[in-house]
Amino acid sequence: MKIIYRELCRGTRQFTRHWFQYLGLFISIDLLVQLIVIPLFRLVTTLVLQAGEVPFVSYQNIVTIVTRHPLVVLALVAELICLLLVIYGQFTLVLLGIQEIGQGRLKIRRLLGETGHRLASLRGSSLLVLLVYFLLVVPFADLVFRTPLLAKVQIPQFILDYLTRNALLVTLLILFYGLIFIVGVRLIYALPLMIYRGQQPRTALVNSWHRTRRGQWWPPLARVIVIGLLVVFAMGIFYALTVGLQFGADHLLGSAAYYFAIGDLLVIQLGSEFLAAWATTLTIKTLFQPLVDNHARAQPGHSLASRITVIVALVVLTIGTGVGNAFYLSGRGDRRPVTVSHRGVADQNGVQNTIPAMVKTHRLHPDYVEMDIHETKDHQFVVLHDENLAALTGVNKTPHQLTLGQLTHLTARENGHQAKIASFDDYLKTANRLHQRLLVEVKTTPQDSPGMLRRFVRRYGTTLVRHHDQLHSLNYRVVKQLRQLDPRLTVLYIQPYNFTYPNTAASGYSMEYSTLTDDFINLAHLQNKFVYAWTVNDDVVMKQLMYKNVDGIITDNLVELNRAIADYEGQRSYGRRLLNYVMVVPTSAEFSW
């Protein structure tokens, strides 16, 4: 522990001597990635899909894309290769930049030249190794240096929720994450070996594994843990002071507190970036210093170009965040999200997709009740989520094997409640009587009759439009056909994973929340389409989505959602808004561009 303490003190002294350059390095790279690289990749992906007349990319159409659109596949593969090179280049800029700043010889032209040289030295056969390395190690390396270019490398939350319901799957999931963690620690030196020593990926992976054998992986992990604890402690004190000052300003300055809050929030953002730069620099120096070529002669000071670059980056950041802060603190961008009760229940108050549960939930005043329908054997529609009745009724049948009359005689049991399976006609009539709007999910299976959608629209379309109900479906064919059959219908396309922004005929999107980004929401709003997030049961995540201006939130915990909305909208004082920003705003949105 004494060794770690001495290393941290030495690293902190080195950071404070060149803090301006370190901060500028990270801000410059962040601006480059956020304002140029990510929008460029998004634009290229959109143009490729539009040129190939592919409206979206998901598991539903991946086989179709591969078999019928080979040029689109080749273009996307080429884009993936470019993304790998950009990620590698970003890490190279960071590691070499920290090295050169510490040696007092940072020059932008040389840094870019050395980065280009590292990229040029990669072999084509190394790209697959690099891809596997990033997928395996980045979840651990994220503790050292975070890049938004790999933000989508994650398992959607709804899949994790499903896995954690089964003891065997939970065990396998824990073992999987444990294995990934161990591999991440064992290979943590590979990327620095590629960049500092010029080793090829395969060689670097072997050497990193060798350096961490026989328990030698523990020292680097201990350093990361200690630095992480120090950052949490420092940020806690920093936030307490800045937010506390704002509460005082709200009390003493009157209307001038607004302008004080703009500056105070800017201090919070720049201070957070400063602490992040300190932590990253400290971690890289303590972990990878033995790999650095220390024979380079230190030079007094940095080039004029590097100083100008840092100053420009800081000015751009300050102006951009200042404007964003003024907009956020004024409250003009706030919008109340639509509240949607998932499967018609709230806090387990009944059996999902049944009329008694919907009546109880209606008393909590949701904007919409979300429910599911299946086609029956006699081409009617029953309110049911699962493709099999066993879980709720104990009957091992599918809706297509039973008539509507047989289905509505079955009793469903869940959460200590029981109720009869409902026909869609009865459910819809009850909702209309209560003036309760519905969000109807149209479920599809291979057994659906050819005229199912046409029959559905003919029977219910006008009623749904009159009562301002909405529909959504995981099947894009359903979304497109419903819009064609009756353009008045509001139909959303459900997506379980946010890969890219689709160009579809849908009125809006129901997106799985854990992969939903600000960019997706903003692009949807530019096309006058709205975005709902599902299934959100945590109050912090609810507030994060409100900060992103999501249009609706689908939840199992309607009471919690109403409370979160009231609390978020109640942040009227600037001190409360700053506290809200610190507590719930995701790190990816730390700067309000």
C-alpha positions in Angstrom: 0.0 0.0 0.0 2.9 2.4 0.7 4.2 1.7 -2.8 0.8 2.6 -4.3 0.7 5.8 -2.1 4.1 6.9 -3.3 3.1 6.3 -6.9 -0.1 8.2 -6.5 1.7 11.2 -4.9 4.4 11.2 -7.6 1.7 10.9 -10.4 -0.3 13.7 -8.8 2.7 16.1 -8.7 3.4 15.4 -12.3 -0.2 16.0 -13.2 -0.4 19.3 -11.4 2.8 20.6 -13.2 1.1 20.1 -16.6 -2.6 20.0 -15.7 -3.5 22.5 -18.4 -2.1 20.3 -21.2 -3.6 17.1 -19.8 -7.0 18.7 -19.5 -6.7 20.1 -23.0 -5.7 16.7 -24.4 -8.8 15.0 -23.1 -11.1 17.8 -24.0 -9.7 18.0 -27.5 -10.1 14.3 -28.1 -13.6 14.3 -26.6 -14.6 17.2 -28.9 -13.2 15.5 -31.9 -15.0 12.3 -31.2 -18.4 13.8 -30.2 -18.6 16.6 -32.8 -16.9 15.0 -35.8 -16.2 11.3 -35.6 -19.6 10.0 -34.2 -21.7 12.3 -36.5 -19.6 11.2 -39.5 -20.1 7.5 -38.7 -23.8 8.1 -38.2 -24.1 9.9 -41.5 -22.2 7.2 -43.4 -24.4 4.4 -41.9 -27.5 6.3 -42.8 -26.4 6.9 -46.4 -25.4 3.2 -46.8 -28.7 2.0 -45.5 -30.7 4.5 -47.6 -28.7 3.6 -50.8 -29.5 -0.1 -50.2 -33.1 0.7 -49.4 -32.7 -0.9 -46.0 -35.0 0.9 -43.5 -33.4 -0.5 -40.3 -31.0 -3.1 -38.9 -32.1 -5.6 -36.3 -32.2 -9.3 -35.7 -35.4 -9.5 -37.7 -33.8 -8.5 -41.0 -30.2 -9.4 -40.6 -30.5 -12.6 -42.8 -32.3 -10.6 -45.5 -29.5 -8.0 -45.5 -26.8 -10.6 -45.8 -28.5 -12.5 -48.6 -30.1 -9.7 -50.6 -27.9 -6.7 -50.0 -24.2 -7.8 -50.2 -23.0 -4.3 -51.0 -24.6 -3.0 -47.9 -22.9 -5.7 -45.9 -19.5 -4.9 -47.4 -20.0 -1.2 -46.7 -20.9 -1.9 -43.1 -17.9 -4.2 -42.7 -15.7 -1.5 -44.1 -17.2 0.9 -41.6 -16.6 -1.5 -38.8 -12.9 -1.7 -39.8 -12.7 2.1 -39.9 -14.3 2.2 -36.4 -11.7 -0.2 -35.0 -8.9 1.9 -36.5 -10.4 5.1 -35.0 -10.8 3.5 -31.6 -7.2 2.3 -31.7 -6.2 5.8 -32.8 -8.1 7.4 -30.0 -6.3 5.2 -27.4 -3.0 5.9 -29.1 -3.5 9.7 -28.9 -4.3 9.4 -25.2 -1.4 7.2 -24.3 1.2 9.0 -26.4 -0.2 12.4 -25.5 0.2 11.6 -21.7 3.7 10.3 -22.4 4.8 13.5 -24.3 3.2 15.9 -21.9 5.0 14.2 -19.0 8.3 14.6 -20.9 7.5 18.3 -21.6 7.7 17.8 -25.4 4.1 17.8 -26.6 3.8 18.8 -30.3 0.6 18.3 -32.1 2.2 17.5 -35.5 4.5 14.9 -34.0 1.7 13.3 -31.9 -0.5 13.0 -34.9 2.4 11.6 -37.0 3.3 9.0 -34.4 -0.4 8.0 -34.1 -0.6 7.6 -37.9 2.6 5.5 -37.8 1.1 3.1 -35.2 -2.0 2.8 -37.3 0.0 2.1 -40.5 2.0 -0.6 -38.8 -1.1 -2.7 -38.0 -1.4 -5.8 -40.2 -4.7 -6.7 -41.9 -4.7 -10.0 -39.9 -4.6 -8.1 -36.7 -8.0 -6.4 -37.1 -9.9 -9.5 -36.0 -7.7 -9.8 -32.9 -8.2 -6.1 -32.2 -12.0 -6.5 -32.5 -12.0 -9.4 -30.0 -9.7 -7.5 -27.7 -11.9 -4.4 -27.6 -15.0 -6.5 -26.9 -13.4 -8.4 -24.1 -11.1 -5.8 -22.4 -13.0 -2.5 -22.9 -15.6 -3.3 -20.2 -12.7 -3.4 -17.7 -10.6 -0.7 -19.5 -13.6 1.5 -19.1 -12.5 2.1 -15.6 -9.2 3.6 -17.0 -10.4 5.4 -20.0 -14.0 5.7 -21.4 -14.8 6.1 -25.1 -18.3 6.8 -26.4 -17.4 4.9 -29.6 -17.9 1.7 -27.7 -21.0 2.8 -25.8 -23.2 0.3 -27.6 -21.1 -2.7 -26.6 -23.4 -3.8 -23.8 -26.1 -6.3 -23.1 -29.6 -4.7 -23.1 -31.1 -4.4 -19.7 -34.2 -6.4 -20.5 -32.0 -9.4 -21.4 -30.2 -9.1 -18.1 -33.6 -8.9 -16.3 -34.7 -12.1 -18.0 -31.5 -13.9 -17.1 -31.7 -12.9 -13.5 -35.1 -14.7 -13.0 -33.5 -18.1 -13.3 -30.9 -19.4 -10.8 -29.0 -21.4 -13.4 -28.9 -18.4 -15.8 -27.8 -16.1 -12.9 -25.0 -18.4 -12.1 -23.9 -18.6 -15.7 -24.1 -14.8 -16.0 -22.0 -14.3 -12.9 -19.4 -16.8 -14.3 -19.5 -15.1 -17.6 -18.8 -11.6 -16.1 -16.2 -13.1 -13.8 -14.4 -14.6 -16.8 -14.6 -11.4 -18.8 -13.3 -9.5 -15.7 -10.3 -11.8 -15.3 -9.5 -11.8 -19.0 -9.8 -8.0 -19.0 -7.3 -7.7 -16.1 -4.9 -10.2 -17.6 -4.9 -8.4 -21.0 -4.8 -4.8 -19.6 -1.2 -4.3 -20.8 -1.8 -5.4 -24.4 -2.9 -2.1 -25.8 0.0 -0.1 -24.1 2.4 -2.7 -25.4 1.1 -2.2 -29.0 1.3 1.6 -28.6 4.5 2.1 -26.5 6.5 -0.9 -27.8 5.1 -1.2 -31.3 4.1 -4.8 -30.8 1.6 -6.6 -33.0 -1.8 -7.4 -31.3 -1.1 -11.2 -31.0 2.3 -10.6 -29.5 1.0 -7.9 -27.1 -1.8 -10.2 -25.9 0.7 -13.0 -25.1 3.1 -10.7 -23.3 0.3 -9.0 -21.3 -0.9 -12.5 -20.2 2.7 -13.3 -19.2 3.1 -10.1 -17.2 0.0 -10.8 -15.1 0.7 -14.5 -14.3 0.9 -16.0 -10.8 -1.1 -13.3 -9.0 0.8 -10.4 -10.7 -2.6 -9.1 -11.9 -3.5 -8.0 -8.4 -1.2 -4.9 -8.1 -2.7 -3.2 -11.2 -6.2 -4.0 -10.0 -5.4 -2.6 -6.5 -4.1 0.7 -8.1 -7.3 1.1 -10.1 -9.5 0.5 -7.0 -7.6 3.0 -4.9 -7.7 5.6 -7.6 -11.4 5.0 -8.1 -12.1 5.5 -4.4 -10.1 8.7 -4.3 -12.0 10.1 -7.3 -15.4 9.2 -5.6 -14.3 10.9 -2.4 -12.9 14.0 -4.3 -16.0 14.4 -6.4 -18.3 14.0 -3.4 -16.6 16.9 -1.6 -16.5 19.0 -4.9 -20.2 18.5 -5.6 -21.2 19.2 -2.0 -19.3 22.6 -2.1 -20.5 23.7 -5.5 -24.2 22.7 -5.0 -24.1 24.1 -1.5 -22.9 27.5 -2.8 -25.8 27.5 -5.3 -28.4 27.0 -2.5 -26.8 29.9 -0.7 -26.9 32.0 -3.9 -30.6 31.2 -4.4 -31.3 32.5 -1.0 -29.2 35.7 -1.2 -29.0 36.8 -4.9 -32.6 36.7 -6.0 -33.0 36.9 -9.8 -29.2 37.1 -10.2 -29.0 33.5 -8.9 -29.8 32.3 -12.4 -26.5 33.8 -13.8 -24.6 32.5 -10.8 -26.1 29.0 -11.5 -24.9 29.1 -15.1 -21.3 29.7 -13.9 -21.7 27.2 -11.0 -22.8 24.5 -13.4 -19.9 25.3 -15.7 -17.6 24.9 -12.8 -19.1 21.5 -11.9 -18.7 20.3 -15.5 -15.1 21.6 -15.9 -14.3 20.3 -12.4 -15.6 16.9 -13.3 -13.6 16.9 -16.5 -10.5 18.0 -14.5 -11.0 15.2 -11.9 -11.6 12.7 -14.8 -8.4 13.8 -16.5 -6.5 13.5 -13.2 -7.8 10.0 -12.6 -7.1 8.8 -16.1 -3.6 10.3 -16.2 -2.8 8.9 -12.8 -4.1 5.4 -13.7 -2.2 5.3 -16.9 1.0 6.5 -15.4 0.9 4.1 -12.4 0.0 1.1 -14.5 2.0 1.6 -17.7 5.0 3.7 -16.7 7.4 0.7 -16.9 6.4 0.3 -20.6 7.2 3.8 -21.5 10.5 4.7 -23.3 12.2 6.8 -20.7 15.2 7.5 -22.9 13.6 10.4 -24.7 15.1 13.7 -23.5 12.7 16.0 -21.7 12.3 19.4 -23.3 11.4 22.7 -21.6 7.8 23.5 -22.5 5.3 22.6 -25.2 4.9 23.9 -28.8 2.8 27.0 -29.5 0.5 24.9 -31.7 -0.3 22.6 -28.7 -1.0 25.6 -26.5 -3.3 27.1 -29.1 -5.1 23.8 -29.5 -5.7 23.5 -25.8 -7.0 27.1 -25.5 -9.3 26.7 -28.5 -10.7 23.4 -27.1 -11.4 25.0 -23.7 -13.1 28.1 -25.3 -15.3 25.9 -27.5 -16.2 23.7 -24.5 -16.9 26.7 -22.3 -19.2 28.4 -24.9 -21.0 25.2 -25.7 -21.6 24.2 -22.2 -22.5 27.7 -21.1 -25.3 27.9 -23.7 -26.5 24.5 -22.8 -26.5 25.4 -19.1 -28.6 28.5 -19.7 -31.1 26.5 -21.6 -31.2 23.7 -18.9 -31.5 26.0 -16.0 -34.2 28.1 -17.6 -36.5 25.0 -17.8 -37.6 25.8 -21.3 -36.5 22.4 -22.6 -38.4 20.5 -20.0 -41.2 18.3 -21.2 -43.4 16.0 -19.1 -43.2 12.4 -20.5 -46.3 10.4 -21.3 -46.8 7.7 -18.5 -47.5 4.2 -19.8 -48.5 1.3 -17.5 -46.7 -1.9 -18.8 -49.2 -4.7 -19.5 -51.9 -2.8 -17.6 -50.5 -3.4 -14.1 -48.9 -1.1 -11.6 -46.7 -2.4 -8.8 -48.2 -5.9 -9.1 -51.8 -4.8 -8.5 -53.3 -7.6 -10.5 -52.9 -10.1 -13.3 -51.2 -8.6 -16.4 -53.5 -7.9 -19.4 -56.7 -8.4 -17.5 -59.7 -6.0 -17.1 -59.6 -5.9 -13.2 -56.0 -4.9 -13.2 -56.6 -2.2 -15.9 -59.5 -0.8 -13.8 -57.2 -0.6 -10.7 -54.4 0.9 -12.7 -56.7 3.5 -14.3 -57.2 5.0 -10.8 -53.5 6.0 -10.9 -54.1 8.1 -14.0 -51.6 6.8 -16.5 -51.7 8.5 -19.9 -51.8 5.1 -21.6 -52.2 1.5 -20.5 -50.0 -0.8 -22.6 -51.4 -4.2 -23.4 -50.9 -7.1 -25.8 -53.1 -9.0 -28.2 -52.9 -12.3 -30.1 -55.0 -13.8 -32.8 -57.1 -16.8 -31.8 -58.1 -20.0 -33.5 -61.3 -18.5 -34.7 -59.6 -15.3 -36.0 -60.7 -13.2 -33.0 -58.3 -11.2 -30.7 -57.4 -12.0 -27.1 -55.5 -9.9 -24.6 -52.4 -11.9 -23.8 -48.6 -11.3 -23.8 -47.1 -14.8 -23.9 -47.3 -17.2 -26.9 -48.1 -20.0 -24.4 -50.8 -20.0 -21.7 -48.9 -22.2 -19.3 -47.3 -19.5 -17.2 -50.5 -17.7 -16.3 -53.2 -20.4 -16.6 -51.4 -23.8 -16.3 -52.8 -24.8 -19.8 -50.0 -25.8 -22.2 -51.7 -24.3 -25.3 -51.1 -21.3 -27.6 -53.8 -18.8 -28.5 -54.0 -20.2 -32.0 -55.0 -23.6 -30.6 -58.1 -22.3 -28.8 -61.1 -20.2 -29.8 -61.9 -16.9 -28.1 -64.7 -18.5 -26.1 -62.4 -21.2 -24.8 -59.7 -18.6 -23.9 -62.0 -16.3 -22.0 -63.2 -19.2 -19.8 -59.6 -19.6 -18.5 -58.5 -18.1 -15.2 -55.1 -16.4 -15.1 -53.1 -16.2 -11.8 -50.2 -13.9 -11.0 -48.9 -11.9 -8.0 -51.5 -13.4 -5.7 -54.3 -12.2 -7.9 -56.6 -14.1 -10.4 -58.8 -12.9 -13.2 -60.4 -14.2 -16.4 -58.6 -14.0 -19.7 -60.1 -11.0 -21.6 -61.2 -10.6 -25.2 -59.9 -7.4 -26.9 -63.5 -6.3 -27.5 -64.3 -6.4 -23.8 -61.0 -4.8 -22.8 -61.4 -2.0 -25.4 -65.0 -1.3 -24.3 -64.0 -1.0 -20.7 -61.1 1.3 -21.5 -63.3 3.5 -23.6 -65.9 3.7 -20.8 -63.2 4.8 -18.4 -61.7 7.2 -21.0 -58.5 5.3 -20.6 -56.2 5.5 -23.7 -54.5 2.3 -24.7 -51.1 1.4 -26.3 -51.8 -1.9 -28.0 -49.0 -4.2 -28.9 -49.8 -6.4 -31.9 -48.1 -9.7 -31.3 -47.3 -11.9 -34.3 -46.5 -15.6 -34.8 -46.0 -17.8 -37.9 -49.5 -19.2 -37.3 -51.3 -15.8 -37.9 -53.9 -15.8 -40.6 -53.1 -13.9 -43.9 -55.9 -11.4 -43.4 -55.3 -10.7 -39.7 -54.2 -7.1 -39.9 -56.8 -6.1 -42.5 -59.5 -7.7 -40.3 -58.1 -5.9 -37.2 -58.1 -2.5 -38.8 -61.6 -2.9 -40.3 -62.9 -3.9 -36.9 -61.1 -1.5 -34.6 -59.3 1.1 -36.6 -61.9 3.9 -36.4 -62.5 3.3 -32.6 -58.8 3.4 -31.9 -58.4 6.7 -33.8 -61.5 8.2 -32.2 -60.2 7.5 -28.6 -56.6 8.5 -29.4 -55.2 5.0 -28.8 -51.9 4.0 -30.2 -50.4 0.7 -31.4 -46.9 -0.7 -31.5 -45.2 -3.9 -32.7 -41.9 -5.6 -32.7 -42.6 -6.8 -36.3 -41.8 -4.0 -38.8 -44.1 -5.7 -41.4 -47.0 -5.1 -39.1 -46.0 -1.5 -38.5 -45.8 -0.8 -42.2 -49.0 -2.6 -43.1 -51.0 -1.0 -40.3 -49.9 2.5 -41.5 -50.9 1.5 -45.1 -54.3 0.2 -44.1 -55.2 3.2 -42.1 -52.8 6.2 -42.2 -54.7 7.8 -39.3 -53.4 5.2 -36.9 -50.5 6.0 -34.6 -48.1 3.1 -34.9 -44.8 2.8 -33.1 -42.0 0.4 -34.0 -40.5 -1.5 -31.0 -36.8 -2.0 -31.1 -35.0 -4.0 -28.4 -31.5 -2.6 -29.3 -30.5 0.8 -30.6 -28.0 0.0 -33.3 -28.6 3.0 -35.6 -31.4 5.5 -36.4 -33.9 3.8 -38.7 -35.7 5.4 -41.6 -39.1 3.8 -41.3 -42.8 4.4 -41.9 -43.5 4.3 -38.1 -45.1 7.2 -36.2 -42.5 6.8 -33.5 -40.4 4.3 -31.6 -40.6 2.1 -28.5 -37.0 1.7 -27.5 -35.3 -0.5 -24.9 -34.0 2.1 -22.5 -30.5 0.9 -21.7 -29.2 1.4 -25.3 -31.3 4.5 -26.0 -29.2 7.6 -26.7 -29.7 11.4 -26.9 -28.8 11.3 -30.5 -31.6 8.9 -31.4 -34.2 11.0 -29.5 -33.0 14.2 -31.1 -33.0 12.7 -34.6 -36.5 11.3 -34.1 -37.7 14.7 -32.9 -36.3 16.3 -36.1 -38.5 14.0 -38.1 -41.5 14.8 -35.9 -41.5 11.3 -34.5 -41.7 10.5 -30.8 -39.8 8.0 -28.6 -41.0 5.9 -25.7 -38.6 4.0 -23.5 -39.3 0.6 -22.0 -39.4 -1.0 -19.4 -38.1 1.6 -16.8 -38.6 0.7 -13.1 -35.8 2.7 -11.5 -36.4 6.4 -10.5 -32.9 7.5 -11.3 -33.2 6.1 -14.9 -36.6 7.7 -15.2 -35.0 11.1 -14.4 -32.2 10.5 -16.8 -34.6 9.8 -19.6 -36.6 13.0 -18.7 -33.3 14.9 -19.0 -32.9 13.3 -22.5 -36.4 14.6 -23.4 -37.9 11.2 -24.0 -41.6 11.5 -25.0 -42.9 8.6 -22.9 -41.9 6.1 -20.3 -43.3 2.5 -20.1 -43.1 1.1 -16.5 -44.2 -1.6 -14.2 -44.0 0.9 -11.3 -46.5 3.6 -12.2 -46.5 5.1 -8.7 -42.7 5.4 -8.8 -42.8 7.1 -12.2 -45.4 9.6 -11.1 -43.3 10.4 -8.0 -40.1 10.7 -10.2 -41.9 13.1 -12.6 -43.2 15.2 -9.7 -39.8 15.3 -8.1 -38.0 16.2 -11.4 -40.5 18.9 -12.3 -40.3 20.2 -8.7 -36.6 21.1 -9.1 -37.6 24.8 -9.3 -34.7 26.3 -7.4 -31.4 26.5 -9.2 -29.7 24.6 -6.3 -32.2 21.8 -6.7 -31.6 21.7 -10.5 -27.8 21.5 -10.0 -28.4 18.7 -7.4 -30.6 17.0 -9.9 -28.0 17.3 -12.6 -25.3 15.8 -10.4 -27.4 13.0 -9.1 -29.2 11.7 -12.2 -27.6 13.0 -15.4 -25.7 10.1 -17.0 -22.0 10.7 -17.6 -22.5 10.5 -21.3 -24.4 13.7 -21.1 -22.2 15.5 -18.7 -21.7 18.3 -21.1 -24.8 19.9 -22.6 -24.1 20.3 -26.2 
